Amino acid sequence: MARGPSLQRVSTVDALAEALRHEVLSGAIAPGSQLREVELATTYRVGRYSLRAALQRLAHEGVVRHEPNRGVFVPELSSDDVVDLFLLREALETEAVRLLVHRGTDVDAAGAALAEMEALEGDEDWDHVTEIDLRFHRSLIDALGSARMSRVFGAMQAELRLLLAQLQPHYDRPDKVGAEHRLVFDAITGGDPAAAERRMREHLEQGVEDILGARERTRSPDP
């Protein structure tokens, strides 16, 4: 009897980590919230061992934070965290676009993500908007073919999604996301490495300014 295609098995820990990751990154679990083991084990009908393993995985990704003698919490990223995170982004992404233009590398994957962003009407689910946004940036890094650069970007991607999820209540122009990224894409496909690098830097610096400005408008003190 011929064997059919094998099915990929998802462990309880994998499924639980994915479910909790979605809850946090979609904003369903608010920043600063404590993830209580007993409540979560009851809600998801899992054992404490599986739950702890899933939370440990999310802590490694930066999605949750273990605080000694207190428990596990959804981080509230401070203004310093924002600046630090975008410092790393700028170093990676400006160099990435410079090299892509210099090498004449195909950036069709970024173009496909851009087309999706330009089709946004402004009433889409925020998690969907951020997924497309990050896919655009991730595709530029991946286009380089550098496993290490892709790994570094992947490591900070969860924190970026966490930050964008926390920005949602203060971001009033999701339909403008496409226009912002069009400027970057056109600079990359324009064939001038210095211009592409400059446009990406301006894009990321504007991102920091928007985020810090939104935080200031809420007048909520940093943790």
C-alpha positions in Angstrom: 0.0 0.0 0.0 1.5 3.3 -1.0 2.2 5.8 1.7 0.5 9.2 1.5 2.2 12.5 2.3 3.3 12.8 5.9 1.4 15.2 8.2 3.3 17.7 10.2 2.5 17.2 13.9 2.2 20.2 16.1 3.0 19.6 19.8 0.9 21.0 22.6 3.7 23.4 23.4 3.9 24.6 19.8 0.1 25.2 19.6 0.0 26.9 23.0 2.9 29.2 22.2 1.3 30.2 18.9 -2.1 30.9 20.5 -0.5 33.0 23.3 1.7 34.8 20.8 -1.3 35.8 18.8 -3.2 37.0 21.8 -0.3 39.2 22.9 0.7 40.5 19.4 -2.9 41.2 18.4 -3.3 43.3 21.6 -6.0 41.0 23.0 -3.7 40.7 26.1 -2.9 44.3 27.1 0.7 45.5 27.8 1.5 45.1 31.5 -0.9 42.2 31.9 0.3 39.3 34.0 0.0 35.8 32.5 -1.2 33.7 35.4 -0.4 30.0 35.1 -3.5 28.6 36.8 -5.8 30.7 34.7 -4.1 29.9 31.5 -3.8 26.2 32.2 -7.6 26.1 32.9 -8.5 28.2 29.8 -6.4 26.2 27.4 -6.8 22.9 29.2 -3.1 22.1 29.3 -0.7 21.0 32.0 1.5 23.4 33.9 4.6 21.8 32.3 3.4 22.6 28.8 2.4 26.1 29.8 5.7 26.9 31.3 7.6 25.6 28.2 5.4 27.7 26.0 6.0 30.8 28.1 9.7 30.2 28.2 9.7 30.1 24.4 7.8 33.4 24.2 10.2 34.9 26.8 13.1 34.0 24.6 11.4 35.7 21.6 10.8 38.9 23.7 7.0 38.5 23.5 6.7 38.1 27.3 9.0 38.9 30.2 9.8 36.9 33.3 10.1 39.1 36.4 11.8 37.4 39.3 9.5 36.7 42.2 6.6 38.3 40.4 5.7 36.1 37.4 5.3 36.5 33.6 4.1 39.8 32.1 3.5 41.3 28.7 6.2 43.9 28.4 5.4 47.6 28.1 8.1 48.9 25.8 9.6 52.2 27.0 10.8 55.0 24.8 14.3 53.8 25.3 13.3 50.4 24.1 11.8 52.0 21.0 15.0 53.9 20.2 17.2 50.9 20.9 15.1 48.6 18.7 15.1 51.0 15.8 18.8 51.6 16.2 19.3 47.9 15.3 16.7 48.1 12.5 18.5 51.0 10.9 21.9 49.3 11.0 20.4 46.2 9.3 18.0 47.7 6.9 20.0 50.6 5.5 22.9 48.3 4.8 20.5 45.7 3.3 19.0 48.2 0.7 22.4 49.5 -0.2 23.6 46.1 -1.0 20.4 45.1 -2.8 20.7 48.1 -5.1 24.4 47.6 -5.6 24.0 44.0 -6.6 20.8 44.6 -8.6 19.0 42.0 -6.6 15.4 41.1 -7.4 13.0 42.6 -4.8 9.7 41.2 -6.2 8.7 39.8 -2.8 8.8 43.3 -1.3 6.8 44.6 -4.3 4.1 42.0 -3.6 3.9 43.1 0.0 3.7 46.7 -1.1 0.8 46.0 -3.5 -1.1 44.6 -0.5 -0.3 47.6 1.6 -1.5 50.0 -1.2 -4.8 48.1 -1.3 -5.5 48.8 2.4 -8.6 50.9 2.9 -8.0 51.8 6.6 -10.5 49.6 8.3 -8.5 46.3 8.2 -7.6 44.3 11.3 -4.4 45.9 12.7 -2.7 42.6 13.1 -3.1 42.1 9.3 -1.6 45.6 8.6 1.4 44.9 10.8 2.0 41.5 9.2 2.2 43.0 5.7 4.4 45.8 6.9 6.9 43.5 8.5 6.7 41.1 5.6 7.9 44.0 3.3 10.9 44.7 5.5 11.7 41.0 6.1 11.6 40.3 2.4 14.3 42.9 1.8 16.5 41.3 4.4 15.9 37.8 3.1 16.7 38.9 -0.5 20.3 39.4 0.5 20.7 35.6 1.1 22.5 36.2 4.4 21.3 33.6 6.9 22.8 35.6 9.8 21.1 38.9 8.8 17.8 37.0 8.4 18.3 35.4 11.8 19.0 38.7 13.5 15.9 40.3 11.9 13.8 37.3 12.8 15.0 37.5 16.5 13.7 41.1 16.8 10.6 40.6 14.7 8.5 39.5 17.7 9.5 42.7 19.6 8.6 44.8 16.6 5.2 43.2 16.3 4.7 43.8 20.1 5.6 47.4 19.7 3.3 47.8 16.7 0.5 46.1 18.5 0.9 48.6 21.4 0.9 51.5 18.8 -2.5 50.5 17.4 -4.8 52.7 19.6 -2.7 55.8 18.6 -2.2 55.2 14.9 -4.9 56.9 12.9 -3.7 56.4 9.3 -3.3 52.7 8.5 -4.4 53.5 4.9 -1.2 55.6 4.5 1.1 52.7 5.2 1.3 51.9 1.4 2.3 55.4 0.5 5.1 55.5 3.1 6.6 52.2 1.8 6.2 53.2 -1.8 8.8 55.9 -1.3 11.2 53.2 0.0 10.5 50.7 -2.8 10.9 53.3 -5.5 14.2 54.4 -4.1 15.4 50.8 -4.1 14.3 50.1 -7.7 15.7 53.5 -8.8 19.2 52.1 -9.0 21.0 54.5 -6.6 22.4 52.7 -3.5 22.9 56.0 -1.6 19.4 57.2 -2.3 17.9 53.9 -1.2 19.9 53.9 2.0 18.9 57.5 2.7 15.2 56.8 2.0 15.2 53.8 4.3 16.9 55.7 7.1 14.3 58.5 6.7 11.5 56.0 6.8 12.7 54.4 10.0 13.5 57.7 11.7 10.0 58.8 10.9 8.7 55.6 12.4 10.5 56.4 15.7 9.1 59.9 15.6 5.6 58.7 15.1 5.8 56.1 17.8 7.3 58.4 20.4 4.9 61.2 19.4 1.9 58.8 19.9 3.2 57.8 23.3 3.6 61.5 24.3 0.1 62.3 23.2 -1.3 59.6 25.5 0.7 61.1 28.4 1.3 57.6 29.8 4.6 57.5 31.7 7.2 54.9 30.7 7.3 51.9 32.9 
